[in-house]
C-alpha cells in the first residue's frame, strides 16, 4: 500500500511539473511576442466604435490595411476576423435602433386607437 501511495504522489508530482512547464512556456512566448512588436503596433487601448459612422470608418480602415497586406501590414485572416466583429457590432446597432422604433410605435398605438394623433411612418 505504501508503494502505491508513493507512486500516486509521484504521478501527481509529474502532472504538476508538466503543468508548470507548460505555463512557463506560454508565459515566455507571450513575453517574447510582446517584446517583438514593432513600435508602430504598440498603441494605447482602443475605444470601440459606437455609431454607424464609426463602424463604417473602421471597416474602411480595415479594408485599406488588408489591401496593404501584401506589404506585411495586416494578414487577410486577421482582417477577416476583425471585419466579422465589426459586422456583428453593426447588426447589433441596427437591432438597437429597430427596437427603439418598435417601442415608440407601441407607445403611440393606444393613443392612435383612442382618437389621438394618427401614426406617422418616418423612413
C-alpha positions as CSV (number, residue, x, y, z in Angstrom):
1,X,0.0,0.0,0.0
2,X,2.8,2.4,0.8
3,X,4.4,1.8,-2.6
4,X,1.1,2.6,-4.4
5,X,0.7,5.9,-2.4
6,X,4.2,6.9,-3.3
7,X,3.5,6.0,-7.0
8,X,0.4,8.2,-6.9
9,X,2.2,11.1,-5.4
10,X,4.9,10.7,-7.9
11,X,2.4,10.8,-10.7
12,X,0.7,13.8,-9.2
13,X,4.1,15.5,-8.9
14,X,4.8,14.7,-12.6
15,X,1.5,16.2,-13.6
16,X,2.2,19.4,-11.6
17,X,5.6,19.8,-13.1
18,X,4.2,19.3,-16.5
19,X,1.5,22.0,-15.9
20,X,4.2,24.3,-14.5
21,X,6.4,23.8,-17.6
22,X,3.5,24.5,-20.0
23,X,2.5,27.6,-18.0
24,X,6.1,28.9,-18.1
25,X,6.4,28.2,-21.8
26,X,3.2,30.1,-22.5
27,X,4.4,33.0,-20.4
28,X,7.8,33.1,-22.1
29,X,6.1,33.0,-25.6
30,X,3.8,35.9,-24.6
31,X,6.7,38.0,-23.3
32,X,8.6,37.2,-26.4
33,X,5.7,38.2,-28.6
34,X,5.1,41.4,-26.7
35,X,8.8,42.4,-26.9
36,X,8.9,41.7,-30.7
37,X,6.0,44.1,-31.6
38,X,7.1,46.9,-33.9
39,X,6.9,50.3,-32.3
40,X,4.1,51.4,-34.7
41,X,1.9,48.5,-33.5
42,X,2.3,49.2,-29.8
43,X,-0.7,51.5,-29.1
44,X,-2.8,52.8,-26.4
45,X,-6.1,51.0,-25.6
46,X,-8.6,51.4,-28.5
47,X,-12.1,52.6,-27.8
48,X,-14.6,50.6,-29.7
49,X,-16.7,52.2,-32.4
50,X,-20.2,53.2,-31.3
51,X,-22.0,54.9,-34.1
52,X,-22.7,53.5,-37.6
53,X,-20.3,56.1,-39.0
54,X,-17.5,55.0,-36.7
55,X,-18.1,51.3,-37.5
56,X,-18.1,52.0,-41.3
57,X,-15.0,54.1,-40.9
58,X,-13.3,51.3,-39.0
59,X,-14.3,48.8,-41.8
60,X,-12.8,51.2,-44.4
61,X,-9.5,51.4,-42.4
62,X,-9.5,47.6,-42.1
63,X,-10.0,47.2,-45.8
64,X,-7.1,49.5,-46.5
65,X,-4.9,47.6,-44.1
66,X,-5.9,44.3,-45.6
67,X,-5.2,45.6,-49.1
68,X,-1.8,46.6,-47.9
69,X,-1.4,43.1,-46.5
70,X,0.9,42.1,-49.4
71,X,3.4,44.6,-47.9
72,X,3.1,43.0,-44.4
73,X,0.6,45.4,-42.7
74,X,-2.3,43.0,-41.9
75,X,-2.8,39.4,-42.6
76,X,-6.0,38.5,-44.6
77,X,-7.1,36.1,-41.9
78,X,-6.8,38.7,-39.2
79,X,-8.6,41.2,-41.3
80,X,-11.5,38.7,-41.9
81,X,-11.8,38.2,-38.1
82,X,-11.9,41.9,-37.4
83,X,-14.4,42.5,-40.1
84,X,-16.7,39.9,-38.7
85,X,-16.5,41.6,-35.3
86,X,-17.4,44.9,-36.8
87,X,-20.2,43.4,-38.8
88,X,-21.7,41.9,-35.6
89,X,-21.4,45.3,-34.0
90,X,-23.2,46.9,-36.9
91,X,-26.0,44.4,-36.8
92,X,-26.3,45.0,-33.0
93,X,-26.5,48.7,-33.6
94,X,-29.2,48.2,-36.2
95,X,-31.2,45.9,-33.9
96,X,-31.0,48.5,-31.1
97,X,-32.4,51.2,-33.4
98,X,-35.2,49.0,-34.6
99,X,-36.1,48.0,-31.1
100,X,-36.3,51.7,-30.1
101,X,-38.6,52.4,-33.1
102,X,-40.9,49.5,-32.3
103,X,-41.1,50.6,-28.6
104,X,-42.0,54.1,-29.8
105,X,-44.8,52.7,-32.1
106,X,-46.1,50.5,-29.3
107,X,-46.4,53.6,-27.0
108,X,-48.2,55.6,-29.7
109,X,-50.5,52.7,-30.7
110,X,-53.0,53.1,-27.8
111,X,-53.2,56.8,-28.3
112,X,-54.0,56.4,-32.0
113,X,-56.7,53.9,-31.2
114,X,-58.3,56.3,-28.7
115,X,-58.6,59.0,-31.3
116,X,-55.2,60.6,-30.7
117,X,-52.9,61.8,-33.5
118,X,-52.5,59.1,-36.2
119,X,-49.3,57.1,-36.5
120,X,-46.9,58.6,-39.0
121,X,-44.3,56.3,-40.5
122,X,-41.0,58.0,-40.9
123,X,-38.4,56.5,-43.2
